Amino acid sequence: MKTTKLNDKTMIDIDELDEKYSIEGEVGFAELEEDLAFVTVSNIHADADICLYGAHVTNFRPQNSMEILWLSPESSFEVGKPIRGGIPVCFPWFGPLKTDPEKPQHGFGRLMYWDVAKTASLPGGETVVKLQLCSSAETKAYWPFDFCAEMTIVVGQTLTETLKVTNTSDETFEYTCALHSYFNLSAIDNITIEGLQGTTYYNQLTIENGVQEEELLQINEPTTRHYLNTETPVVIADSVFRRRIKVEKSGSKVTTVWNPGEEICAQIGDLPDDGYLAFVCVEATNAFNDVICLAPGESHETSTIIGLEEKDPYLG
Ligand code: TA6
């Protein structure tokens, strides 16, 4: 029996997961990256790895294509620390918890093992992986509410990730969240981001609002912008990788764009000093003026859909 350490009390049985949820030639379970348990998906459309710790997609590579997501070569893969890169799930709060800044930044969703609820193969060849994190004594040490969070990941030509949160308690609660995707770039200088022109953003670094006048956003300085009241798709056009990554979303009215720039990057332990050159984060966020409030029994879904734009103008 092969097991992976979850925390002091619990172990994950990889063989048992394999028996219950693997799909021959398509879905498997493995300990990758030190001791963490992953779901590995490979189908006619794409390959993806999903770490059960954090319900964290670390790789997504459509067939005949390069990796879409960026994973830090210096990421820790250790219970208690978040994975750097891929798609961290920030839940049930985004950024620091205002009422208690001692609690972990971006919540505990990325710091806990999620259960496997289902795997399935769709008629079109896509693969569905459903993970679940419901309230427990462990989550209540951070946050007092009863909830059930379900992460549905569909690996196809696009990667669709949906976080559905249900209030299973008898009181109303609020939460914030983000699907904090890191995208793999040839270099930050080679990209433009389309889809945000005319949108008001909260600049977290200057603590003021601005409106993006330019049609194309270029990142040439540290950037933490939360674009407000926007649900439009964003395209990251990379002139050297010659590809356009399309990031669509639903259930989120804030789009966050983050790149730390050189100085801050050098201070972040799990990023290489020049790591800021290799990625940009474009995130489906619910925070700021888009806090989610759920009455007992209510649910909310936040989705991000990531893929390559079919028509690639770089390729003619
Ligand atoms: O989404 C942007 C942001 O909140 C930034 O402020 C920056 O700190 C980033 O996320 C990374 O946060 P992390 O806790 O993963 O280092």
Boltz pocket constraint, residues with backbone or C-beta under 6 A from the ligand:
constraints:
  - pocket:
      binder: B
      contacts: [[A, 82], [A, 95], [A, 105], [A, 106], [A, 180], [A, 204], [A, 224], [A, 256], [A, 258], [A, 283]]
      max_distance: 6.0
